[in-house]
Amino acid sequence: MTSFYKPAPQRYKILCEYRAFPSDEYAFSSQAALHGLSPENDVIRLRPRPGEHYLRESDILDAIKEHGSSLALVLFSGIQYYTGQWFPMQKITRAAHDVGAICGWDCAHAAGNVPLSLHDWDVDFAVWCTYKYMNSGPGGIGGLFIHEKWVDKEKPKMAGWWGHDEATRFQMPDRFSPIPGAQGFQQSNPSTLNIAALLGSLELFERAGGINVLRRKAIRTTAYLEALLKASPYYLSADKAGVAFESNKPAFTIITPSERDSRGTQLSLLFSAENMPVVFEEMTKRGVIGDERHPGIIRYAPSALYCTFEDCRRTAELLNEVLAQLE
């Protein structure tokens, strides 16, 4: 953002999704404040419609048009960490460019999860971590993409030794000469242990046939798990779940889009705020490892690399067992 966020008197706003991942939110707010702008007024956080849990594509595109002349950056998550929504990345990028804005993406929950064509989609820049679907472990090395169209236009604003031209790096020159492209934005040499962990994971991806093969399986495992969950006597549609939650009945709904092209390998289950911690703990005791997000969300991701259809069946079965105990 230090390189690509250049607010001008008439073009200074940042458009992002409401409830972005906290590190993203911190970056948006701190960058706005750094330039003397208001994080509350100049960072536009787009919310779902009342009673809905994820953003409609049309609302995102309309917001870009509405704020177009004042937008400096459009910054979204490839896949929204809380809801699991896969945003229409190519359409949003094109819409941002149509109004003269730069478009960047946080692909932390998309990398290793869904196929990405950042160059072909004309994405300006993107960042991601590798410790989620890419399995490199906590603290794993991060990733950066910068479109080649920026090579001669945008140089790193925060120069680092590891981003210097490899041919002269160890000559220790005083003047910074960046490697063209994303490599020039590196700060320091990465940990060999982190690289080894990521390499091991990437080799498994290759042996499995690559992201496109894994995506085909992921579509099936996610749909299978969704079908099993929706067949549960404790499942309620989103419009009916609120009443059950108010009375703290054992129930849940799914706030992730059902359309396969609008989600990755994740289903976000919403429980009452009181029941969720109990359900999460009991499921963990039974060997089903998910992720909790307060208030009320448990995320399950039947990752195609290592989860089976039997894992999906068993997860739904155990969830029914746990919820039955809460009646």
Secondary structure, 3 states (H helix, E strand, C coil): CCCCCCCCCCCCEEEEECCCCHHHHHHHHHHHHHCCCCCCCCEEEECCCCCCCCCCHHHHHHHHHHCHHHEEEEEEECECCCCCEECCHHHHHHHHHHCCCEEEEECCCCCCCCCCCCCCCCCCEEEECCCCCCCCCCCCCCEEEECHHHCCCCCCCCCCHHHECCCCHHHCCCCCCECCHHHHHCCCCCCHHHHHHHHHHHHHHHHCCCHHHHHHHHHHHHHHHHHHHHCCCCECCHHHHHHHHHCCCCCEEECCCCCHHHECCCEEEECCCCHHHHHHHHHHHCCCCCEEECCCEEEECCCCCCCCHHHHHHHHHHHHHHHHHCC
